[in-house]
Amino acid sequence: MDNFTYQYVSGTVVSSQKHTQTHVYSEGGGGRITTGRNIVGDPVLRGKLEAPDIKSYNTTNHEIFLQLENAQELNVVLPYDNIALREGHFITFLIIFRVGDPDGYYTRLFNHNTRSDDKLLTTMQWRALTNPNLPKLSATKELTQEAKPESTSSRGFFDRLVASYRKFIDDLAFGWNAASPEAIQAYKNNTEAPLTQYELNKPLALELDQVVNEAMLRLQQS
């Protein structure tokens, strides 16, 4: 393919845990109080103050320790709570790169034991891959998962993967701390604009689908 390439990262799950965190924020509240006097001249307060509405939501991260085929371990943290894994499962991550871009996206997780296939791309990540003129996504705007292309050695590839995951965790923490209540609410409600038919049918989108389908077919036949 002219615009996309891909790599696999495979290993055995040695630990799979989900961590749920409750986030609390306030919304609304405020008001105004003024001073004045009643008809007999006594001082009075006018107006009212409203207490803020305290709200909360939960986020779940899935932390996976993966033993690679070269016996090294990789710590993977995914912002999903619907991936079914247990210790001993052999899994493969499919990583898609746009040609010429050093950063890729974890696109699929294939479980060789259960033969299940989990999609990892968000709508915004899909748009970043299929729109060459879009700026690189920031982890403060969404949970970007990055991987680096293969270096000249497996050790170098592993080191770059670890570094990208550490950056993902740091950016994730910064993003939640910096986000406004409105941004948090938008993320919680998954208010990303849905993909249009035009986006799904344009040449780059069709090519991306073809690359992913071919890569997944190879995995399913392995």
C-alpha positions as CSV (number, residue, x, y, z in Angstrom):
1,M,0.0,0.0,0.0
2,D,1.2,3.5,-0.8
3,N,0.1,5.4,2.4
4,F,0.1,3.0,5.3
5,T,2.3,0.3,6.8
6,Y,1.9,-1.8,9.9
7,Q,3.8,-3.9,12.5
8,Y,2.9,-6.5,15.0
9,V,3.8,-6.7,18.7
10,S,3.1,-10.1,20.2
11,G,3.5,-11.6,23.7
12,T,2.0,-13.6,26.5
13,V,-0.1,-11.9,29.2
14,V,1.5,-12.3,32.6
15,S,-0.8,-9.8,34.3
16,S,-4.1,-8.2,33.4
17,Q,-5.8,-5.8,35.8
18,K,-8.4,-3.1,35.5
19,H,-8.3,0.0,37.7
20,T,-11.3,2.3,38.1
21,Q,-11.0,5.8,39.3
22,T,-13.8,8.2,40.3
23,H,-13.4,11.8,39.2
24,V,-15.4,14.5,41.0
25,Y,-16.1,18.0,39.7
26,S,-18.5,20.9,40.3
27,E,-20.9,22.5,37.9
28,G,-22.9,25.7,38.3
29,G,-23.4,27.5,41.6
30,G,-22.8,31.1,42.4
31,G,-25.2,34.1,42.6
32,R,-25.1,37.6,43.9
33,I,-25.8,39.3,47.2
34,T,-26.4,43.0,47.6
35,T,-26.9,45.1,50.7
36,G,-29.8,47.6,51.2
37,R,-32.2,48.8,53.8
38,N,-35.9,48.0,54.5
39,I,-38.7,50.5,54.9
40,V,-37.7,51.2,58.5
41,G,-34.0,51.7,57.6
42,D,-32.6,48.5,58.9
43,P,-29.8,46.9,56.8
44,V,-30.8,43.8,54.8
45,L,-29.2,41.5,52.3
46,R,-30.9,40.9,48.9
47,G,-30.2,38.2,46.3
48,K,-29.2,34.6,46.8
49,L,-26.3,32.2,46.4
50,E,-26.8,28.7,44.9
51,A,-24.6,25.8,45.8
52,P,-22.6,24.2,43.0
53,D,-23.9,20.8,41.7
54,I,-21.3,18.2,42.5
55,K,-21.0,15.5,39.8
56,S,-18.8,12.5,39.3
57,Y,-17.9,9.9,36.7
58,N,-15.6,6.9,36.5
59,T,-12.8,6.0,34.2
60,T,-11.2,2.6,33.9
61,N,-7.7,1.8,32.7
62,H,-6.7,-1.7,31.7
63,E,-3.1,-2.4,32.7
64,I,-1.4,-5.4,30.9
65,F,2.0,-6.8,31.5
66,L,3.1,-8.6,28.3
67,Q,6.1,-10.9,28.0
68,L,7.4,-10.5,24.6
69,E,8.8,-13.3,22.5
70,N,12.4,-12.3,23.4
71,A,11.5,-12.7,27.1
72,Q,11.4,-9.0,27.9
73,E,8.3,-7.5,29.5
74,L,6.2,-4.6,28.3
75,N,3.8,-2.7,30.5
76,V,0.7,-1.7,28.4
77,V,-2.0,0.7,29.7
78,L,-5.2,1.0,27.7
79,P,-8.1,3.4,28.4
80,Y,-10.7,0.7,27.9
81,D,-12.8,-1.5,30.2
82,N,-14.3,-4.0,27.8
83,I,-11.2,-6.1,26.8
84,A,-11.4,-9.6,28.1
85,L,-7.9,-11.0,29.0
86,R,-6.4,-13.3,31.5
87,E,-2.9,-14.5,32.4
88,G,-1.5,-16.9,29.9
89,H,-3.3,-15.5,26.9
90,F,-1.2,-14.9,23.8
91,I,-2.1,-11.6,22.2
92,T,-0.9,-9.4,19.3
93,F,-1.2,-5.6,18.9
94,L,-1.6,-4.3,15.3
95,I,0.1,-1.0,14.9
96,I,-0.7,1.2,11.9
97,F,1.7,3.9,10.6
98,R,1.1,6.5,8.0
99,V,4.0,6.4,5.6
100,G,6.6,9.1,6.5
101,D,5.1,9.5,10.0
102,P,7.3,8.1,12.8
103,D,4.3,7.8,15.2
104,G,1.8,5.0,14.8
105,Y,-1.5,4.0,16.5
106,Y,-2.4,0.8,18.3
107,T,-5.3,-0.2,16.0
108,R,-6.4,-3.7,17.0
109,L,-5.7,-6.3,19.8
110,F,-6.0,-9.9,18.7
111,N,-6.3,-12.6,21.3
112,H,-5.0,-15.9,19.8
113,N,-6.6,-18.0,22.5
114,T,-10.1,-16.7,22.3
115,R,-9.8,-15.6,18.6
116,S,-11.3,-12.2,19.6
117,D,-10.5,-8.9,18.0
118,D,-10.8,-5.6,19.9
119,K,-10.7,-2.3,18.1
120,L,-8.5,0.4,19.7
121,L,-8.7,3.4,17.4
122,T,-10.9,6.3,18.5
123,T,-12.8,8.4,15.9
124,M,-10.2,11.2,16.3
125,Q,-7.3,8.8,15.8
126,W,-9.0,7.4,12.7
127,R,-9.4,10.9,11.3
128,A,-5.7,11.6,12.0
129,L,-4.7,8.6,10.0
130,T,-6.9,9.4,7.0
131,N,-6.3,13.2,6.9
132,P,-2.7,13.9,6.1
133,N,-3.0,17.6,6.7
134,L,-4.3,17.3,10.2
135,P,-1.8,18.2,13.0
136,K,-0.6,15.3,15.2
137,L,-3.2,14.6,17.9
138,S,-2.3,15.7,21.4
139,A,-2.9,13.4,24.4
140,T,-4.4,16.4,26.2
141,K,-7.2,16.3,23.7
142,E,-7.7,12.5,23.6
143,L,-6.0,9.3,24.8
144,T,-3.4,9.0,22.1
145,Q,-1.6,5.6,22.0
146,E,1.6,5.9,20.2
147,A,4.1,3.4,18.9
148,K,7.4,3.9,17.2
149,P,8.5,2.2,14.0
150,E,10.9,-0.7,14.2
151,S,14.5,0.2,14.7
152,T,17.5,-1.8,13.6
153,S,17.3,-4.0,16.7
154,S,14.6,-5.7,18.7
155,R,16.0,-4.0,21.8
156,G,15.7,-0.6,20.2
157,F,12.1,-1.3,19.2
158,F,11.3,-2.4,22.7
159,D,12.9,0.7,24.3
160,R,11.0,3.0,22.1
161,L,7.7,1.2,22.8
162,V,8.3,1.6,26.6
163,A,9.2,5.3,26.1
164,S,6.0,5.9,24.1
165,Y,3.8,4.2,26.8
166,R,5.4,6.2,29.5
167,K,4.7,9.4,27.5
168,F,1.1,8.2,27.1
169,I,0.7,7.9,30.9
170,D,2.3,11.3,31.5
171,D,0.2,13.0,28.9
172,L,-3.0,11.2,30.2
173,A,-2.4,12.5,33.7
174,F,-1.7,16.0,32.4
175,G,-4.8,16.0,30.1
176,W,-7.2,15.1,33.0
177,N,-5.6,17.7,35.3
178,A,-5.8,20.4,32.6
179,A,-9.3,19.6,31.2
180,S,-12.2,21.8,31.9
181,P,-15.5,20.3,33.3
182,E,-17.0,20.8,29.8
183,A,-14.1,18.9,28.2
184,I,-14.4,16.1,30.7
185,Q,-18.2,15.9,30.2
186,A,-17.7,15.8,26.4
187,Y,-15.2,12.9,26.8
188,K,-17.4,11.1,29.3
189,N,-20.4,11.3,26.9
190,N,-18.3,10.3,23.9
191,T,-19.5,13.4,21.9
192,E,-17.0,13.0,19.1
193,A,-18.8,13.8,15.8
194,P,-19.6,10.5,14.0
195,L,-17.8,9.7,10.8
196,T,-19.7,10.8,7.7
197,Q,-20.3,8.7,4.6
198,Y,-17.9,10.9,2.7
199,E,-15.1,10.3,5.2
200,L,-15.7,6.5,5.1
201,N,-15.7,6.3,1.3
202,K,-12.7,8.5,0.5
203,P,-9.6,6.8,-1.0
204,L,-7.4,7.1,2.1
205,A,-10.2,5.6,4.3
206,L,-10.7,2.7,2.0
207,E,-7.0,2.0,1.8
208,L,-6.8,2.1,5.6
209,D,-9.6,-0.4,5.9
210,Q,-7.9,-2.7,3.3
211,V,-4.6,-2.6,5.2
212,V,-6.2,-3.4,8.5
213,N,-8.3,-6.2,7.1
214,E,-5.3,-7.7,5.4
215,A,-3.2,-7.5,8.5
216,M,-6.0,-9.0,10.6
217,L,-6.5,-11.8,8.1
218,R,-2.8,-12.8,8.5
219,L,-3.2,-12.8,12.3
220,Q,-6.4,-14.9,12.2
221,Q,-4.7,-17.5,9.9
222,S,-1.6,-17.7,12.2
